[in-house]
């Protein structure tokens, strides 16, 4: 994945396709923590556990050492698990025109933790854990709220982009259960669809070498023939997220953007 930054916009290239995303100015972590703390539920807080607050970046191949991520070629793994109707829908999808992330809608939560440039800010309140994913900066579409003071999902849960996440500790591992997704996002940039039956289970743990491991299981009885599992590793690179400016030179951005739009224009003429 290549990420090119310009004034007010982020352009990503996934599998040869260029995605345009609106980029927002970063809100300071102190201000954000105050806002999130004010939202915290007033119910009794769960027992204290390790504080993982900090800024994390996905580990590169050189940094992994002996660590072996599960399903490194995730697109191929997902495609092998798709039901026939889901594969047909994927093949009929226009990777540029139908990408919600390019038309001011969310990407959905499944792509964030696996991208090569993934970063996230982990924030804690007594009742919730928050993962603020980048490089989308602080937008509600990029925030996963993990409710630690609930043991079950609400009944009659309306479908949303990010679903409803509840967490509990199993020793030193935070287990997060998420349901309630809508069916508008993709499972990966390969355009793999899912249904509202998607169930995501994440297991977060800190390793002795300082890395964080996130292992994820995706179930979907309508879109998948069986569940699939993948894992990724992240390293903490600071306590706070740095300021992220798309471009200080507007002309450089304009020149780059005009060149980048050429393949988009050509792709728009292709009819599957």
Residue pairs with C-beta under 8 A, 6 or more apart in sequence:
1 12
1 13
1 14
1 115
1 116
1 117
1 189
2 12
2 13
3 10
3 11
3 12
3 117
3 135
4 10
4 11
4 12
4 13
4 256
4 260
5 11
5 23
5 245
5 246
5 247
5 253
6 246
6 247
6 252
6 253
6 254
6 256
6 257
7 246
7 247
7 250
7 253
8 22
8 23
8 246
9 20
9 21
9 22
9 23
9 246
9 253
9 257
10 20
10 21
10 22
10 23
10 135
10 136
10 246
11 18
11 19
11 20
11 21
11 256
11 257
11 260
12 18
12 19
12 21
12 115
13 19
14 95
14 189
15 75
15 95
15 189
15 190
17 95
17 96
17 99
17 189
17 267
18 96
18 260
18 263
18 264
19 96
19 99
19 101
19 102
19 189
20 102
21 101
21 102
21 136
22 104
23 135
23 136
23 137
23 244
23 246
24 136
24 137
24 138
24 139
25 137
26 137
26 138
26 241
26 242
26 243
26 244
27 137
27 138
28 240
29 121
29 123
29 239
29 240
29 241
32 121
32 123
32 132
32 138
33 123
33 125
36 123
36 125
36 128
36 130
37 125
39 125
39 128
40 125
40 126
40 127
40 128
41 127
41 128
41 147
41 149
42 127
43 127
43 149
44 149
45 126
45 127
45 148
45 149
46 126
46 127
46 148
46 149
46 169
47 169
49 169
49 174
50 172
50 206
51 124
52 122
52 124
52 129
52 204
52 206
52 212
53 122
53 123
53 124
53 239
54 121
54 122
54 236
54 237
54 238
54 239
55 119
55 120
55 121
55 122
55 236
55 237
55 238
55 239
55 240
55 241
55 242
56 119
56 120
56 121
56 122
56 212
56 234
56 235
56 236
56 237
57 118
57 119
57 234
57 235
57 237
58 113
58 114
58 115
58 116
58 117
58 118
58 119
58 232
58 233
58 234
59 67
59 211
59 232
59 233
59 234
59 235
63 235
64 233
65 209
67 207
67 211
67 213
67 233
69 230
69 231
69 232
69 233
70 215
70 229
70 230
70 231
71 77
71 228
71 229
71 230
71 231
74 114
74 188
74 230
75 188
75 189
75 190
75 192
77 228
77 230
78 187
78 188
78 190
78 192
78 228
79 87
79 90
79 190
79 192
81 224
81 225
81 226
81 227
81 228
82 90
82 192
82 223
82 224
82 225
83 222
83 223
83 224
83 225
85 223
86 192
86 193
86 194
86 223
86 224
89 193
90 190
90 191
90 192
90 193
91 272
92 272
93 191
93 193
93 272
94 267
94 270
94 272
95 189
95 191
95 267
96 102
96 264
96 267
96 268
97 268
98 191
99 186
100 106
100 107
100 108
100 184
100 185
101 107
105 141
105 184
106 141
106 142
106 161
106 162
106 185
107 136
107 141
107 185
107 186
108 161
108 162
108 181
108 184
108 185
108 186
109 144
109 161
109 162
109 163
109 178
109 181
109 185
109 200
110 185
110 186
110 187
110 188
110 194
110 200
110 218
111 185
111 186
111 187
111 188
111 189
112 118
112 120
112 133
112 142
113 120
113 133
113 214
113 216
113 232
114 188
114 230
114 232
115 189
117 135
118 133
118 134
118 232
118 234
119 133
119 134
119 135
119 241
120 131
120 132
120 133
120 134
120 234
121 130
121 131
121 132
121 134
121 240
121 241
122 129
122 130
122 131
122 132
123 129
123 130
123 132
124 130
126 149
127 147
127 148
127 149
128 145
128 146
128 147
128 148
128 149
129 145
129 146
129 148
129 167
129 174
130 143
130 144
130 145
130 146
131 143
131 144
131 146
132 138
132 142
132 143
132 241
133 142
133 143
133 144
134 142
134 241
134 244
135 244
136 142
137 244
141 161
141 162
143 162
144 162
144 165
144 178
145 162
145 165
146 165
146 166
146 167
146 174
146 176
147 164
147 165
147 166
147 167
148 166
148 167
148 168
150 166
151 166
151 168
152 166
153 164
153 166
153 177
153 179
153 180
154 164
157 164
157 179
157 180
158 180
159 180
159 181
159 182
159 183
159 196
160 180
160 181
160 182
161 181
161 182
161 184
161 185
162 178
162 181
163 178
163 179
163 180
163 181
163 198
163 200
164 178
164 179
164 180
165 176
165 177
165 178
166 176
166 177
166 178
167 174
167 175
167 176
167 177
168 174
168 175
169 175
172 205
172 206
173 203
173 204
173 205
174 203
174 204
174 205
175 201
175 202
175 203
175 204
176 200
176 201
176 202
176 203
176 204
177 199
177 200
177 201
178 199
178 200
178 201
178 202
179 198
179 199
179 200
181 194
181 196
181 198
181 200
182 196
183 193
183 194
183 195
183 196
183 198
185 194
186 192
186 193
186 194
187 193
187 194
187 218
193 223
194 218
194 220
194 223
194 224
195 220
195 222
195 223
197 220
197 221
197 222
197 223
198 218
198 219
198 220
198 223
199 218
199 219
199 220
200 216
200 217
200 218
200 219
201 216
201 217
201 219
202 214
202 215
202 216
202 217
203 213
203 214
203 215
203 216
204 212
204 213
204 214
205 212
205 213
206 212
206 213
207 213
207 233
210 235
210 236
211 233
211 234
211 235
212 233
212 234
212 235
212 236
213 231
213 232
213 233
214 231
214 232
214 233
214 234
215 229
215 230
215 231
216 229
216 230
216 231
217 227
217 228
217 229
218 224
218 227
218 228
218 229
219 227
246 253
247 253
